[in-house]
Amino acid sequence: METKIIFIYCLCEKFTKSSGIRDDNQCLMSSVEVMTFALTAALFFTVIIKLHMLISRKCNYCSYLLSTS
């Protein structure tokens, strides 16, 4: 599962760089992290965001997580 998450992160990063998408300096979570979080939630957790957030916090996948809202 970790290998797939890393692969998805790299794809999202390449997409944002090729598209010219830049994050604001005040962002706590980058666009790449948000896209990776959404895609992995859909892929592994059938879009159960709260379960994905719990696992991501426990495994330290992201330095900061947005709220469910």
N, C-alpha and C positions, 0 to 999 in steps of 0.2 A: 504494500500500500504506500509506503514512504517513497519508493522509487517512482510510482505513478504521480504522486503529489509533486515531487521535484520536477518531473517531466512537464506536468501541466504548468507549473510556475515558470519554467524556462520558455515554454510556448507563449504564455501570456506576456512575459517580459520582451520577447522578440516582437510580438505583435504591437505592444505599446511603443517600442523604439521605432519600428518601421512606420507606424502611423503618426509619430510625432506627438504622442500624448505625454504631457508633463503634469506632475503633481504640484499642487500648491505647497508652499513652505510650511503651512500650518497643519497639513494633513498628519494625522496620527497613524493612519493605515494607508499604504500606497495603493494605487489603482491595480497594480499587479497582484497584491495580496487580496484585495477585494474580489477580483475576478477569479483567482485561484480558489478562494474560499467558497464562492458560489458554485463553481464547476465541481469541486470535490464534494460539496454537500449534495449536489444532484447525482453525482456518480456513485458515491459510496453510502450515503445516508438517506437516499430518496427524499431529499429536501427537508429533512428534519433538522432545522437550523440549531435548535437548542442542544440536541445530542452532539452535533458537529462542534458546537462551541465548547462543550464540556471536554470532549476529546482533544480539541486543539489547545485548550488551556493546560490540560494535564500533560500533554506531550510537548508543550512549548513550540508549536508550529509557527505562531505569530507572536510578535512582541506586544502587540495591542490588538484587541478585538472590538469591533463596533457592537453596539447593542442590537438586540433582535428587531427593534423598531426601525 
